[in-house]
Amino acid sequence: MKSSIPNYIVDILSRLEQAGYEAYLVGGCVRDILMDREPFDWDVTTNAKPEEIQKIFVDSVYENDFGTVGVKVRHSEEVTEVVEVTPFRKEESYSDKRHPDKVLFTSNVSEDLARRDFTVNAMALKIPNHKSQITNKSQIPNSKLGDYEITDPFNGQKDIEAKLIRSVGNPEDRFNEDALRLMRAVRFAAQLGFDIESNTKSAIKDQANNLKAISHERIRDELTKLMASSDPEKGIILMQELGLLKIVLPEVEEGVGVAQNKHHIYNVFEHLVKSLGFAAKYNYNIYVRFASLLHDIGKPRTKEGVGEDASFHGHEFVGAKMTARALERLKFSKDFTEKVYTLVRYHMFYYNVGEVTERSVRRLVRKVGPENMQELLELRQAERKGSGVPKAEPYRLRHLKYMIDKVSRDPLTVGMLKANGNDVMATLGVAPGPKIGHILNALLEEVIDDPERNNREYLLNRMKELNDLSESELIKLAEAGKEKLEEEREKEDEGIKERYYVK
């Protein structure tokens, strides 16, 4: 068995019962125990009221309107966990489609379970003998799990066996109460490998627009959990089928039915979700998964021509901007947004053995950032498999990894030069100011072209020569020169892409 109930959870249940109250594990942890999965967290429900819970557990917090008391469990001096203990409760209308207008405490655990979202989450588990280990569930009737009694008024165990996500009671009522459940149904299907029961699915489709009432932060959290699941491809396809994707990520929805060219066997949307599927299969991190889903969202807006000769020039630039706007809209952090933006922006990097030089590899690493290169290569592998090609990592990608490793010791930032701003001021006898940065950037450009120039003697002598230039000439070398070189490089890359029909 993967699942066992920790002693500190058993202790919380025992102390509640010893004080004369009922106490159960409830929700997702019960579902996970029955599915032989390791529970992510532990939730306890009881007929004790909040003030009664706090009398039993002095080291606790109660700062909400829903009766939930956070019981602090100290595992060590450094580690404290908070276990949520909530009274049995009923809930009245949900005006904002997210929070109950009024919470009423009840003495009946079945009434508490009736307010929950899906049958697989509407079960309670009781430990009459307070044993911490779960016995072999295959030998125990559905109503009991060894010494662990299961309260299951909505047949959640049967739905686990059938691998179904089904609303508790009337699905329209459940989704009207909390519109975030529209996404939670899809997320659970992706996480658990379940299907959504037909009436529940129909209700999601009918009420999809209610998701607009939910905050972007809440949607972001559900989307992230879906993307981190074992089958995010299934989740995104379900979102599209049920009308949720056009609300959450309309940029991805734009790719539905948009045909590509003779180098692609899938349309844009199919390619995006298949790329995401392979990113999950290879267990790539959340940045690569989001980039896999978003890397070609610029194609519908840049498509030229029809049929097998269609082209999508500049889609990586357009897609990167769309990606940034989408992630900002969903309130992702600045760091998260910038990283995924970078992966999308540079996913079309060109590399052909014997044609691309060390200089161009150094420039690629500098533009993308050394810290992002591994994920950029993983994105390329995922999107290759998502295009239907047999090999995720052909020889040229392996060779590129070798080249990246080879040039990784070369200077890519001013900080890696073997001379710094203090050296500039000491050598030239100048005070701190913009000129110092201009000289260092001009030196960096030279060193990127020829890493052997990154020696202290050369740099000190060269900065004297640069000091003789006019301010405008120096700025041109340090800034305008870089921009011009970047523009010329992109033009050159586009020419190579066209020559080899790489879109």
C-alpha positions in Angstrom: 0.0 0.0 0.0 1.2 3.5 -0.8 -1.2 5.1 1.6 -0.9 5.1 5.3 -2.3 7.6 7.8 0.4 9.5 9.7 0.4 9.2 13.4 0.0 12.9 13.9 -3.3 12.7 11.9 -4.4 9.7 13.9 -3.6 11.7 17.0 -5.8 14.6 15.9 -8.7 12.3 15.2 -8.2 10.5 18.5 -8.1 13.6 20.6 -11.4 14.8 19.1 -13.1 11.5 19.8 -11.7 11.3 23.3 -13.3 14.7 23.9 -16.6 13.2 22.9 -16.9 14.3 19.3 -17.1 12.6 16.0 -14.0 12.9 13.7 -13.4 11.9 10.1 -10.9 12.2 7.4 -12.7 13.8 4.4 -12.3 14.7 0.8 -9.4 14.1 -1.5 -7.3 12.2 1.0 -10.0 9.6 1.4 -10.2 9.3 -2.4 -6.5 8.9 -2.6 -6.4 6.2 0.1 -9.0 4.2 -1.8 -7.1 4.6 -5.0 -3.8 3.6 -3.4 -2.3 7.0 -4.1 -0.2 9.1 -1.7 -2.5 11.8 -0.3 -1.3 15.4 -1.0 -2.8 16.8 2.2 -5.1 15.7 5.1 -8.4 17.3 5.9 -10.4 16.5 9.1 -14.1 17.1 9.7 -15.9 16.9 13.0 -19.2 17.8 14.8 -17.2 20.0 17.2 -17.6 23.8 16.7 -14.6 26.0 16.1 -14.3 27.2 19.7 -14.5 23.6 20.9 -11.8 22.5 18.4 -9.6 25.3 19.7 -10.0 24.2 23.3 -8.7 20.8 22.4 -5.9 22.1 20.2 -4.5 25.2 21.9 -1.8 25.7 19.3 -4.2 26.5 16.5 -5.5 29.4 14.4 -9.0 30.4 13.4 -9.2 33.3 11.0 -11.9 32.6 8.4 -15.7 32.7 8.0 -16.1 29.0 7.2 -15.3 27.4 10.6 -12.0 25.9 9.6 -9.4 25.7 12.4 -5.8 25.3 11.5 -4.2 22.9 13.9 -0.4 23.3 14.1 1.7 20.2 14.1 5.3 20.7 14.9 7.4 18.0 13.2 10.7 19.7 14.3 12.0 23.0 15.4 12.1 24.1 11.7 9.0 22.4 10.3 5.4 23.1 11.3 2.4 21.8 9.3 -1.1 23.1 9.6 -3.9 20.5 9.4 -7.3 21.9 8.6 -10.1 20.8 11.0 -13.6 21.9 9.9 -17.0 21.5 11.6 -19.7 19.6 9.7 -21.5 22.4 7.8 -24.2 23.2 5.3 -24.0 26.2 2.9 -26.7 28.5 1.5 -26.7 30.4 -1.8 -23.6 31.5 -3.6 -24.2 34.9 -5.0 -20.7 35.4 -6.4 -20.5 31.8 -7.8 -17.5 31.1 -5.5 -18.2 31.6 -1.8 -21.3 30.7 0.2 -23.4 33.6 1.4 -23.9 31.8 4.7 -22.4 28.8 6.5 -24.5 26.8 8.9 -22.9 24.2 11.2 -24.7 20.8 11.4 -24.3 17.6 13.4 -24.7 15.2 10.4 -21.6 14.2 8.4 -23.8 13.2 5.4 -25.1 16.8 5.2 -21.5 18.0 5.2 -20.7 15.6 2.4 -23.7 16.8 0.4 -22.1 20.3 -0.1 -19.0 18.9 -1.7 -18.2 19.0 -5.4 -17.8 15.5 -6.8 -18.7 12.0 -5.5 -15.1 10.9 -5.4 -14.4 13.7 -3.0 -17.6 13.3 -0.9 -16.6 10.4 1.3 -15.5 10.4 5.0 -13.2 7.9 6.7 -13.4 7.1 10.4 -10.8 5.2 12.5 -12.7 3.5 15.4 -9.6 1.7 16.7 -7.2 4.5 15.9 -4.8 2.3 13.9 -2.4 4.2 11.6 -1.8 1.5 9.0 -4.4 0.6 6.3 -4.9 -3.1 5.7 -5.3 -4.7 2.2 -8.4 -3.0 0.8 -9.0 -5.9 -1.7 -10.1 -8.1 1.3 -12.6 -5.6 2.7 -16.2 -4.8 1.6 -16.7 -1.4 0.1 -18.4 -0.1 3.3 -15.3 -0.7 5.4 -11.6 -0.5 4.8 -10.2 -2.8 7.5 -10.8 -0.9 10.7 -11.5 2.2 8.7 -15.2 2.9 8.2 -16.2 4.7 5.0 -19.2 7.0 4.9 -20.2 7.2 1.2 -23.7 8.5 0.7 -23.2 9.4 -3.0 -21.5 6.2 -4.2 -18.0 7.7 -4.7 -16.4 4.3 -4.4 -18.4 3.1 -7.4 -17.4 6.1 -9.4 -13.7 5.4 -8.5 -14.1 1.9 -9.8 -15.8 3.3 -13.0 -13.2 6.0 -13.3 -15.8 8.8 -13.4 -16.0 12.4 -12.2 -19.6 12.9 -11.2 -21.2 15.9 -9.5 -22.7 15.4 -6.1 -26.5 15.7 -6.7 -27.6 18.1 -9.4 -24.6 19.2 -11.4 -26.2 22.5 -12.4 -26.6 23.3 -8.7 -23.0 22.4 -7.9 -21.6 24.6 -10.6 -23.9 27.5 -9.8 -22.6 27.3 -6.3 -18.9 27.5 -7.3 -18.0 28.1 -10.9 -14.4 27.1 -10.3 -15.7 23.5 -10.1 -16.1 23.7 -13.9 -12.3 23.6 -14.1 -11.8 21.3 -11.1 -13.8 18.6 -12.9 -11.4 18.8 -15.9 -8.4 18.9 -13.6 -9.4 15.8 -11.7 -10.0 14.0 -14.9 -6.5 14.9 -16.0 -4.9 14.0 -12.6 -6.8 10.8 -12.0 -7.1 9.5 -15.6 -10.9 9.6 -15.3 -13.7 10.5 -17.6 -16.4 13.1 -16.8 -19.9 11.6 -16.4 -22.2 12.7 -19.2 -24.7 14.8 -17.2 -21.8 16.5 -15.4 -20.1 17.1 -18.7 -23.3 18.6 -20.2 -23.7 21.0 -17.3 -20.1 22.2 -17.6 -20.7 23.0 -21.3 -23.9 24.8 -20.5 -22.4 26.9 -17.7 -18.9 27.4 -19.1 -19.4 31.2 -19.3 -19.9 31.3 -15.5 -16.1 30.8 -15.2 -15.7 34.5 -16.1 -17.0 35.3 -12.6 -13.9 33.6 -11.0 -10.8 35.5 -10.3 -7.8 35.1 -12.6 -5.7 34.0 -9.6 -8.1 31.0 -8.9 -8.1 30.0 -12.5 -4.3 30.3 -12.7 -4.0 27.9 -9.7 -6.3 25.3 -11.3 -4.7 25.6 -14.7 -1.2 25.1 -13.1 -2.4 21.9 -11.3 -3.9 20.6 -14.5 -0.7 21.4 -16.4 1.4 19.6 -13.7 -0.9 16.5 -13.9 0.0 13.2 -15.5 -2.2 13.9 -18.6 -2.4 17.6 -19.2 -3.1 16.9 -22.9 -6.4 15.3 -22.0 -7.2 18.2 -19.7 -6.7 20.9 -22.4 -8.7 18.9 -25.0 -11.5 18.6 -22.5 -11.4 22.3 -21.8 -11.7 23.0 -25.5 -14.6 20.6 -26.0 -16.5 22.0 -23.0 -16.0 25.7 -23.9 -13.6 26.5 -21.1 -10.5 27.0 -23.1 -11.8 30.0 -25.0 -12.3 31.7 -21.6 -9.0 30.7 -20.0 -6.6 30.6 -22.9 -8.3 32.0 -26.0 -4.9 32.2 -27.6 -4.7 28.4 -27.7 -8.3 28.2 -28.9 -7.4 30.2 -32.0 -5.4 27.2 -33.3 -8.4 24.9 -33.5 -8.8 23.8 -37.1 -5.9 26.0 -38.4 -4.1 23.8 -41.0 -0.3 24.0 -41.3 1.9 23.0 -44.2 3.4 20.0 -45.8 5.9 19.6 -42.9 3.1 19.1 -40.3 0.5 16.3 -40.1 -1.5 18.1 -37.4 -3.4 21.4 -37.3 -2.1 24.1 -34.9 -4.2 23.1 -31.9 -3.5 19.4 -32.3 0.2 20.1 -32.5 0.2 22.2 -29.4 -1.6 19.7 -27.2 0.5 16.8 -28.5 3.6 18.7 -27.8 2.3 19.3 -24.2 1.5 15.6 -24.0 5.1 14.7 -24.8 6.4 17.3 -22.4 4.4 15.5 -19.7 5.5 12.1 -20.8 9.1 13.1 -20.5 8.3 14.6 -17.1 9.5 18.1 -18.1 9.0 20.9 -15.7 6.1 23.3 -15.6 7.9 26.0 -17.6 8.5 23.6 -20.5 4.9 22.3 -20.3 3.5 25.8 -20.6 5.9 26.7 -23.4 5.0 23.5 -25.2 1.3 24.5 -25.1 2.0 28.1 -26.1 5.0 28.0 -28.5 3.0 28.2 -31.7 0.0 30.3 -30.7 1.3 33.0 -33.0 0.7 30.9 -36.1 -3.0 31.6 -36.7 -2.2 35.4 -36.8 0.9 35.1 -39.1 -0.4 32.5 -41.5 0.2 33.3 -45.2 -1.0 31.2 -48.1 -3.0 28.0 -48.0 -2.5 24.3 -48.2 0.9 22.6 -48.1 2.8 25.8 -49.0 1.4 27.9 -46.2 4.0 29.9 -44.1 4.1 31.4 -40.7 6.9 33.9 -40.8 7.7 35.6 -37.5 5.2 33.5 -35.5 7.7 33.1 -32.7 7.9 36.8 -32.1 4.1 37.2 -32.3 3.6 34.1 -30.1 6.0 35.3 -27.5 4.1 38.6 -27.1 0.8 36.7 -26.9 2.3 34.4 -24.3 3.4 37.3 -22.1 -0.1 38.9 -22.3 -1.8 35.6 -21.5 0.3 34.8 -18.5 0.1 38.4 -17.2 -3.7 38.3 -17.6 -3.7 35.1 -15.5 -1.6 36.8 -12.8 1.5 34.5 -13.2 4.6 35.9 -11.6 7.0 38.1 -13.5 9.7 35.5 -13.3 7.4 32.7 -14.5 6.1 34.9 -17.4 9.6 36.0 -18.5 10.9 32.4 -18.6 8.1 31.0 -20.6 8.2 34.1 -22.9 11.9 33.4 -23.5 11.3 29.8 -24.4 8.5 30.7 -26.9 10.5 33.6 -28.3 13.6 31.5 -29.2 12.0 28.0 -29.9 12.7 28.5 -33.6 16.5 28.7 -33.1 18.3 27.3 -36.2 21.1 24.7 -35.8 22.7 22.6 -38.5 25.9 20.7 -37.9 28.8 22.3 -39.9 26.8 25.4 -40.8 26.3 27.1 -37.4 29.5 28.4 -35.8 30.6 28.6 -32.2 30.0 32.4 -32.4 26.4 31.9 -33.2 26.0 29.3 -30.4 27.5 31.8 -28.0 25.1 34.4 -29.1 22.1 32.0 -28.8 23.1 31.2 -25.2 23.6 34.8 -24.4 20.2 35.8 -25.8 18.3 32.9 -24.2 20.3 32.8 -21.0 22.5 29.9 -19.9 19.9 29.0 -17.2 17.2 28.5 -19.9 19.1 26.4 -22.4 18.2 23.0 -21.1 14.5 23.9 -21.1 14.8 25.3 -24.6 16.2 22.0 -25.8 13.5 20.1 -24.0 10.9 22.3 -25.6 12.4 21.5 -29.0 12.2 17.8 -28.3 8.6 18.0 -27.2 7.5 20.1 -30.2 9.3 17.7 -32.5 7.5 14.8 -31.1 4.3 16.8 -31.2 4.9 17.3 -35.0 4.8 13.5 -35.6 8.5 13.0 -36.2 10.0 9.7 -34.9 13.0 11.1 -33.1 12.8 13.6 -30.3 16.6 14.2 -30.2 18.2 13.8 -33.6 22.0 14.0 -34.1 21.9 17.8 -34.6 20.4 18.4 -31.2 22.9 16.2 -29.5 25.6 18.1 -31.4 24.1 21.4 -30.2 24.3 20.2 -26.6 27.9 19.4 -27.2 28.5 22.9 -28.6 26.6 24.6 -25.8 28.7 22.7 -23.2 31.9 23.7 -25.2 31.1 27.4 -25.2 29.6 27.5 -21.8 32.9 28.7 -20.3 33.0 31.6 -22.8 32.0 35.1 -21.7 28.3 35.8 -22.2 27.8 38.7 -19.9 29.8 41.7 -18.7 30.3 40.0 -15.4 32.3 37.2 -17.1 34.9 39.6 -18.5 38.3 39.4 -17.0 38.1 43.1 -16.3 35.5 45.1 -14.6 34.2 48.6 -14.0 36.9 49.3 -11.3 39.5 48.3 -13.9 38.1 50.8 -16.4 38.1 53.6 -13.9 41.6 52.8 -12.6 43.1 52.4 -16.1 41.5 55.5 -17.7 41.3 57.7 -14.6 37.6 58.3 -15.0 34.8 58.7 -12.5 31.8 56.4 -12.3 29.3 57.1 -15.1 27.6 55.7 -18.2 30.9 55.6 -20.1 32.1 52.7 -17.9 29.1 50.5 -19.1 29.6 51.5 -22.7 33.2 50.4 -22.7 32.4 47.1 -21.0 29.6 46.3 -23.4 31.9 47.2 -26.4 34.5 44.8 -24.9 32.0 42.1 -24.5 30.9 42.3 -28.1 34.5 41.8 -29.2 35.0 38.9 -26.8 31.8 37.1 -27.9 33.2 37.2 -31.4 36.5 35.9 -30.2 36.7 34.4 -26.7 40.5 34.4 -26.8 40.3 38.2 -26.4 39.1 37.7 -22.9 42.4 38.1 -21.2 43.3 40.9 -18.9 46.1 42.4 -20.9 44.1 42.7 -24.1 41.1 44.2 -22.3 43.1 46.8 -20.4 44.9 47.9 -23.6 41.7 47.8 -25.7 39.8 50.0 -23.2 42.5 52.7 -23.7 41.8 52.6 -27.4 38.0 52.8 -26.8 38.5 55.8 -24.5 39.9 57.8 -27.4 36.6 57.4 -29.3 34.0 60.1 -29.2 31.0 59.4 -27.0 28.7 58.8 -30.0 31.2 56.4 -31.5 31.5 54.5 -28.3 27.7 54.3 -27.8 27.4 53.1 -31.3 29.8 50.2 -30.6 28.3 49.3 -27.3 24.6 49.6 -28.0 23.6 50.4 -31.6 26.2 47.9 -32.8 24.6 45.2 -30.7 21.2 46.0 -32.0 22.3 46.1 -35.6 24.1 42.8 -35.2 21.0 41.2 -33.7 18.9 42.5 -36.6 21.3 41.2 -39.2 21.5 37.8 -37.4 17.7 37.5 -37.4 17.6 38.3 -41.1 20.3 35.7 -41.7 18.3 33.2 -39.7 15.1 33.9 -41.6 17.1 33.4 -44.9 18.4 30.0 -43.7 14.9 28.9 -42.5 13.4 29.8 -45.9 16.2 27.9 -47.7 15.4 24.8 -45.7 11.7 25.4 -45.4 11.8 25.7 -41.6 8.9 27.7 -40.4 
